[in-house]
């Protein structure tokens, strides 16, 4: 199947009996927009010891710990296929178990787990250094709030980063604050952000679920806060993020686009 969450798109491979040999070559070909179906990543749907597991691969074939938009699409697929009733259930990921809630309007809320701000660093974009916070959302992020309009950045070139700080690579978010919201204890109002993202192993994508969570955490950290909420506008739409003391949530659309079969000779040739 093919699906997307705020236009972060995925090939969905149902493999309930855990039999597919999902090689790097096969992932790269599936995600290639000229010689395959085209996607930012692959979601292999597998059942391990009675529990759903999201085996997520980046477009370059590398294994990723977590994908927030992918998790919404994964959950939407399970309900659409009749494997799960609509509502709340648990999906396993390499970043740990995550509770998802599917809604009648097609949107999905993910429990994204705890968010940790681990320090500060600098991203090199268009020859300029932009400071930000390192954020762990089960995978690594460098989320940088800037006053420069993020629409003007060239993300056809990977942003530079400190390889000592991020030895396994990092997703880089560039963020504008559209509305700072209000922090009054009696009537708190969330903020509004705009984000662009360069995902490791993929390039710039239309959206990144964990990146939106990291962006809100970075924005809050810049104010000396550890909890709060915000809408995040991405190239592919809008999501809503809440950061709580022990976990975080991400709510947004999950769209299933098409279903079909892969040609067996094409698949076998990529073994």
C-alpha positions, 0 to 999 in steps of 0.5 A, spaced: 500 500 500 501 507 499 500 512 504 502 519 507 502 523 514 502 530 512 505 528 505 511 524 509 509 518 504 511 511 505 510 504 502 506 499 506 508 492 506 504 487 510 508 481 512 504 478 518 508 472 518 515 475 518 517 472 511 519 478 507 527 479 506 527 486 506 534 488 503 537 495 502 536 494 495 529 492 495 528 498 500 532 503 495 528 501 489 521 501 492 522 508 495 526 511 488 521 515 485 523 513 478 524 506 478 520 504 484 513 506 487 516 512 490 516 514 498 520 517 504 521 510 507 518 503 508 513 501 513 513 493 514 507 491 518 509 485 522 507 481 528 512 479 533 510 475 539 503 477 538 504 484 538 504 489 532 511 491 530 513 497 525 519 495 522 521 502 519 526 503 513 529 510 511 529 511 503 536 509 503 535 502 506 538 504 513 534 502 519 530 508 523 528 507 531 522 511 530 517 515 525 512 519 528 508 520 521 509 513 519 506 510 526 500 514 524 500 511 517 501 504 520 496 505 525 491 507 520 493 501 515 491 496 521 484 499 522 483 499 515 485 492 514 481 490 519 487 487 524 485 492 529 478 496 531 478 503 531 480 506 538 487 505 542 492 500 541 499 499 542 505 498 536 512 496 538 517 500 535 525 500 535 524 506 540 519 502 544 512 501 545 507 506 543 500 507 544 496 510 538 489 512 538 485 512 531 479 517 530 473 517 526 476 523 521 482 519 519 487 522 524 491 519 529 494 521 535 501 517 537 504 517 544 511 519 542 514 517 549 519 521 553 523 527 550 530 529 552 533 535 551 541 533 551 545 539 549 546 545 544 549 544 538 550 548 531 547 546 524 551 549 518 546 551 513 547 556 507 554 557 510 551 560 516 551 557 523 544 556 526 544 554 534 539 549 536 538 544 541 539 536 541 533 533 542 532 525 543 525 523 541 527 516 540 532 518 534 536 524 534 534 531 532 538 538 532 532 543 532 534 550 531 529 556 532 531 562 528 528 569 526 530 568 518 524 565 514 525 558 513 522 558 506 529 561 504 533 556 506 537 551 501 536 544 503 538 540 497 544 540 500 545 536 507 546 541 513 552 540 516 553 538 524 558 536 529 559 528 528 562 527 534 556 530 538 551 526 533 556 520 531 550 516 528 547 522 524 542 527 525 535 530 523 535 537 522 529 542 523 529 549 522 523 553 525 520 559 525 515 561 531 509 564 528 505 565 535 508 564 542 502 563 545 500 564 552 503 561 558 498 564 563 497 558 568 489 559 568 488 560 561 494 557 557 494 557 550 499 553 545 504 556 540 504 556 533 511 554 529 513 553 522 518 547 520 522 545 515 526 538 516 532 535 513 532 527 515 538 523 515 538 518 510 532 521 506 533 529 505 528 534 505 521 531 506 514 534 506 514 533 514 517 529 520 513 527 525 519 526 530 521 532 528 515 536 529 516 533 537 523 535 537 521 542 534 516 544 540 521 541 545 526 546 542 522 552 542 520 550 549 527 549 552 529 556 549 524 559 554 526 555 559 520 551 559 519 543 559 512 542 558 507 546 553 503 545 546 503 548 539 501 547 532 506 545 527 506 547 520 510 543 515 510 543 507 505 537 507 500 540 512 499 541 520 500 537 526 499 538 533 504 536 539 504 536 546 510 535 551 508 533 558 513 531 563 513 524 562 511 523 555 509 527 548 503 526 543 503 528 536 496 528 532 495 529 525 492 526 519 494 519 516 491 518 509 491 511 505 492 512 497 493 506 494 494 498 494 496 493 489 501 488 488 509 488 486 511 484 480 514 478 482 520 478 477 522 485 479 522 483 486 526 477 485 531 481 481 533 485 487 534 480 492 
